[in-house]
Amino acid sequence: MKNQIRLTTLALLLAGSPAWAQNILQNIQTSAAIDITAPLHFKKSEENKLDIRAAELLFFGPLDPTFDGTLNVAAHNEEGEFALEIHEAYISSSKVIPSSRFKIGKFFLGVGRLNQFHQHDWAFISGPRMQTEFFDDEAVADSGGELSTLLPLDSYWDITVGVTNGYTYGHSHDAGEKPRVPTHYIHPVNFVDFGDAGALQWGVNYLGRTDAHGVQTQLYGLDFVFKKMEGKTLTFLLQSEIWYRNLSVPGASANEDIGAYFYPQISLNEQLFAGLRVDLFSELSRTFASDDSRQDNLNYALVPTLTYKHSEFTLFRVAYTYDIQKYQGEADSLNQIIELQIVSLLGAHPAHAF
């Protein structure tokens, strides 16, 4: 009965609202995504269960002839409980500044490749170690401003710069602390069209911040993605990112790490796609505890992935991860996982740039 009263009240409010408000509501589009995963660990059998990794509800559309709005609300499973949070909520426009677009609010930082996409939009199920170590399991989101400008050149160069609060970095459920230097980044991108042979987008990245305790983070990266299409079918994909991180802690030696992944994917037919991701990660500053000399190390993984796209709204995916951790003077550590995924989109999903 209460729900009926609420719906009736809402209908009366909409009916009595000005025409411009009704037009705005009619232009707002709605989309939702359900991301279901089932990891099968070879060693950690207690974690082997099917679960909803994320459920997202997205509202987007024009607010008026000049500005657009985006609101993304997501629920994530965290230790058996669903935590509801605002992933993104921002106002944007490409009509205020010539050849430029900007956004103000909370959003995924415009660096790299994976960090700008939700997990259900990735070409594979789980991210490489580089992503989880340097950013987050999904992506780093923060509140601030971001501006992208297309340079007036014969070749395509688009430069994105952003500054965000930086009170937190990565996944957090608290307010954090005021940083000494807020999060800031730059991401120049170049696009090359090879016609029928495909198209390439590549970019360089810098991200920096200094937290409230003086810990300085500097990230330098290179990302690129090559696509070849036949009609609406992606026949070949090559996607990669390489990142270097320097963590400077007051009174201690800097920590240096480097990570990368390479993911080629081919289409077997219009619905079936096969890919193989190669992950690499190394702690460059790791030393032996006994004499403080450098300890060579390498973490690498092979992740064959098979994707079946039943339609543009539903896909099924399976992946096998063969992960090896090598530390000089220590026995190798092997981790193996089979992952299953189902992604379902409800409603028209907004298109991503390339």
Secondary structure, 3 states (H helix, E strand, C coil): CHHHHHHHHHHHHHHCCCHHHHHHHHHCEEEEEEEEEEEEECCCHHHCCCEEEEEEEEEEEECCCCCEEEEEEEEEEECCEEEEEEEEEEEEECCCCCCEEEEEEEEECCCCCHHHCCHHHCCCCCCCHHHHHHCCCCCCEEEEEEEEEECCCCCEEEEEEEEECCCCCCCCCCCCCCCCEEEEEEEEEEEEECHHHCEEEEEEEEEEEECCCCCEEEEEEEEEEEEEEECCEEEEEEEEEEEEEEEECCCCCCEEEEEEEEEEEEECCCCEEEEEEEEEEEECCCECCCCCCECCEEEEEEEEEEEEECCCCEEEEEEEEEEEEEECCCCCEEEEEEEEEEEEEECCCCCCCC
